Amino acid sequence: MTQLKNVNNHNTDKLRSFIAIETNEKLEGLLTDLIERFQRMGFKANWTNAKNVHLTLFFLGDQKMEKIAQLAYKIGERVSGFPTFHFNIHKMGFFENDSQPKVLWLGIEEDNTLIGLYEEIKKVLKISELEVKDTNFLPHITVGRVKSFPNHWKELINSVTFDQIQVYVNSIGIYSSELTRKGPIYKKLYTIDFEGGVIING
């Protein structure tokens, strides 16, 4: 039985929110190292803050706290008893447009359990009448959104290698995202544990 523990009272204002998986300190270190390497190569970008790094599963848009609370409870019921697992971060990748790099990202090895978790959450979102795009799930972690880049950028990106990192997963989170001039500020609203139910973080 999923337990919903109330810690704080929330107002009814809408919050920009998303569902994501927390990562770990090894990934934070890798991200910091990669950003320094790309900067030395001549890339300029809106870089991801290492402390904010996570694997986004779904962007929820602007939602009222009441709706987010309902989602947390429903997702908690859906994933109760879901097995703990890990995924592997194993390659560097990029999205491009008109032969120009737009986003640098870390690729995740295909994992059926991760895809299964994604699909279970997707079912809840559809039942809750939230718009969900029926596109292939391409799990990745954003390193930076490119503003300018050096010549031979593709060869430089493809030359970047690193030791594979494993991320263990036993919960997911629902986060708010406040956009500021210094970058987004993330706050975890709910932790949805595979075994321990749903906890409101504040």
C-alpha positions as CSV (number, residue, x, y, z in Angstrom):
1,M,0.0,0.0,0.0
2,T,1.5,3.3,-1.0
3,Q,1.8,5.8,1.8
4,L,1.5,9.5,1.2
5,K,3.3,11.4,3.9
6,N,2.4,15.1,4.1
7,V,5.3,17.3,5.2
8,N,4.4,20.8,4.0
9,N,1.3,22.6,2.8
10,H,1.6,23.8,-0.8
11,N,-0.1,26.7,-2.5
12,T,-2.3,26.2,-5.6
13,D,0.0,28.0,-8.0
14,K,1.2,26.1,-11.0
15,L,4.7,24.8,-11.1
16,R,6.9,23.9,-14.0
17,S,7.6,20.3,-13.3
18,F,9.2,17.0,-14.5
19,I,9.7,13.4,-13.6
20,A,13.4,12.2,-13.4
21,I,15.8,9.7,-11.9
22,E,18.6,10.9,-9.6
23,T,22.1,10.0,-10.6
24,N,25.3,9.9,-8.5
25,E,28.6,11.6,-7.6
26,K,30.5,9.6,-10.2
27,L,28.3,11.1,-12.9
28,E,28.7,14.6,-11.4
29,G,32.5,14.2,-11.6
30,L,32.3,13.0,-15.2
31,L,30.1,15.9,-16.2
32,T,32.4,18.4,-14.7
33,D,35.4,16.8,-16.5
34,L,33.6,16.7,-19.8
35,I,32.5,20.3,-19.7
36,E,36.1,21.4,-19.0
37,R,37.3,19.3,-22.0
38,F,34.7,20.7,-24.3
39,Q,35.5,24.3,-23.2
40,R,39.2,23.7,-24.0
41,M,38.2,22.5,-27.4
42,G,36.4,25.7,-28.0
43,F,32.7,24.8,-27.4
44,K,30.5,27.4,-25.7
45,A,27.2,26.3,-24.3
46,N,24.6,26.6,-21.6
47,W,26.2,23.8,-19.5
48,T,24.3,21.6,-17.2
49,N,25.2,22.3,-13.5
50,A,26.7,19.1,-12.2
51,K,24.7,19.3,-9.1
52,N,21.5,19.4,-11.2
53,V,22.3,16.3,-13.3
54,H,19.5,13.8,-13.6
55,L,17.8,11.5,-16.2
56,T,14.6,13.1,-17.3
57,L,11.7,10.7,-18.0
58,F,8.8,13.1,-18.6
59,F,8.4,16.9,-18.7
60,L,5.0,17.7,-17.2
61,G,4.8,21.4,-18.0
62,D,3.0,23.8,-15.7
63,Q,0.8,21.9,-13.2
64,K,-1.0,22.7,-10.0
65,M,0.4,21.1,-6.8
66,E,-2.9,19.2,-6.4
67,K,-2.4,17.6,-9.8
68,I,1.2,16.8,-9.1
69,A,0.2,15.2,-5.7
70,Q,-2.3,13.0,-7.5
71,L,0.3,12.0,-10.0
72,A,2.7,11.1,-7.3
73,Y,0.2,8.9,-5.6
74,K,-0.9,7.2,-8.8
75,I,2.7,6.6,-10.0
76,G,3.5,5.3,-6.5
77,E,0.8,2.7,-6.8
78,R,1.9,1.7,-10.3
79,V,5.6,1.2,-9.5
80,S,5.2,-0.3,-6.1
81,G,7.4,-3.4,-6.0
82,F,9.2,-2.4,-9.2
83,P,12.7,-4.1,-9.1
84,T,15.8,-2.1,-8.2
85,F,18.0,-1.9,-11.3
86,H,20.9,0.0,-12.9
87,F,21.6,1.6,-16.2
88,N,24.9,2.2,-17.9
89,I,26.1,5.6,-19.2
90,H,28.5,4.6,-22.0
91,K,28.9,7.1,-24.8
92,M,29.0,10.8,-25.9
93,G,26.4,12.0,-28.4
94,F,24.8,15.0,-29.9
95,F,21.7,16.4,-31.6
96,E,22.3,18.5,-34.7
97,N,20.3,20.8,-36.9
98,D,21.5,22.1,-40.3
99,S,24.9,20.5,-39.8
100,Q,25.4,22.4,-36.5
101,P,25.5,20.8,-33.0
102,K,22.6,21.9,-30.8
103,V,22.8,19.6,-27.8
104,L,25.6,17.5,-26.3
105,W,24.5,14.6,-24.3
106,L,25.6,11.4,-22.6
107,G,24.0,8.2,-24.0
108,I,22.5,5.4,-22.0
109,E,22.9,1.8,-23.0
110,E,19.6,0.2,-24.0
111,D,18.0,-1.3,-20.9
112,N,14.7,-3.2,-20.9
113,T,14.0,-2.4,-17.2
114,L,14.5,1.3,-17.7
115,I,12.2,1.2,-20.7
116,G,9.6,-0.8,-18.7
117,L,9.7,1.9,-15.9
118,Y,9.2,4.6,-18.5
119,E,6.2,2.8,-20.0
120,E,4.6,2.2,-16.6
121,I,4.8,5.9,-15.8
122,K,3.6,6.8,-19.3
123,K,0.4,4.7,-18.7
124,V,-0.3,6.7,-15.5
125,L,0.2,10.0,-17.3
126,K,-2.2,9.0,-20.1
127,I,-4.8,7.9,-17.6
128,S,-4.4,11.2,-15.9
129,E,-5.2,12.9,-19.2
130,L,-1.8,14.5,-19.6
131,E,-0.4,14.9,-23.1
132,V,2.3,12.4,-23.8
133,K,4.2,12.2,-27.1
134,D,4.2,8.7,-28.6
135,T,7.9,8.8,-29.6
136,N,10.7,6.4,-29.1
137,F,12.3,6.7,-25.7
138,L,15.9,7.9,-26.2
139,P,17.2,8.1,-22.6
140,H,20.1,10.7,-22.4
141,I,21.6,13.2,-20.0
142,T,22.1,16.7,-21.3
143,V,25.7,18.0,-21.0
144,G,25.0,21.4,-22.7
145,R,23.0,23.4,-25.2
146,V,25.5,24.6,-27.7
147,K,25.9,28.4,-28.5
148,S,29.1,28.3,-30.6
149,F,31.5,25.6,-31.6
150,P,34.9,25.0,-33.3
151,N,35.7,23.7,-36.7
152,H,35.6,19.9,-37.1
153,W,33.2,19.8,-34.1
154,K,31.8,16.4,-35.0
155,E,35.3,14.8,-35.0
156,L,36.0,16.4,-31.7
157,I,32.8,15.2,-30.1
158,N,33.4,11.7,-31.4
159,S,36.9,11.6,-30.0
160,V,35.6,12.0,-26.4
161,T,35.6,8.7,-24.5
162,F,35.2,7.9,-20.8
163,D,34.8,4.9,-18.5
164,Q,31.3,3.5,-18.3
165,I,29.3,4.6,-15.3
166,Q,26.6,2.6,-13.6
167,V,23.6,4.3,-12.0
168,Y,21.5,2.3,-9.5
169,V,17.8,3.1,-9.4
170,N,15.4,2.3,-6.6
171,S,13.2,5.4,-6.8
172,I,12.1,8.3,-9.1
173,G,11.4,11.9,-8.3
174,I,9.0,14.6,-9.3
175,Y,10.8,18.0,-9.5
176,S,9.9,21.6,-9.9
177,S,12.0,23.8,-12.3
178,E,12.2,27.5,-11.8
179,L,13.8,29.3,-14.7
180,T,16.2,32.1,-13.6
181,R,18.9,34.2,-15.4
182,K,21.5,32.1,-13.7
183,G,19.9,28.9,-15.0
184,P,17.2,26.6,-13.7
185,I,16.7,25.9,-10.0
186,Y,15.4,22.4,-9.4
187,K,13.6,21.3,-6.2
188,K,12.5,17.7,-5.5
189,L,8.8,17.7,-4.6
190,Y,8.2,14.0,-4.2
191,T,10.3,10.8,-3.9
192,I,8.5,7.8,-5.2
193,D,10.3,4.8,-3.8
194,F,9.8,1.3,-5.3
195,E,9.4,-0.2,-1.9
196,G,8.7,2.7,0.5
197,G,5.8,4.6,-1.1
198,V,5.6,8.3,-1.7
199,I,7.3,11.0,0.4
200,I,6.7,14.7,0.0
201,N,10.1,16.4,0.1
202,G,8.8,20.0,0.5
